[in-house]
């Protein structure tokens, strides 16, 4: 009698989408709190790390899009590599 191994694969695409949504929401919250005058150090760092993020409405939206793209790419690659080792 042979035992079959039940291998569960990670859905890399779904992981990428989830990370994109979380990244965009995080950038939105950072933009809102930055405009309220809190988390100023984190806002300054995000402005250095992200090309399009600023505290204007357009800058927050552009930062959300950029964060979503990077979040998707990183999480998708992570899921793909995880599945290769699984």
HELIX and SHEET records of a PDB file:
HELIX    1   1 UNK A   12  UNK A   35  1                                  24    
HELIX    2   2 UNK A   40  UNK A   49  1                                  10    
HELIX    3   3 UNK A   57  UNK A   85  1                                  29    
END                                                                             
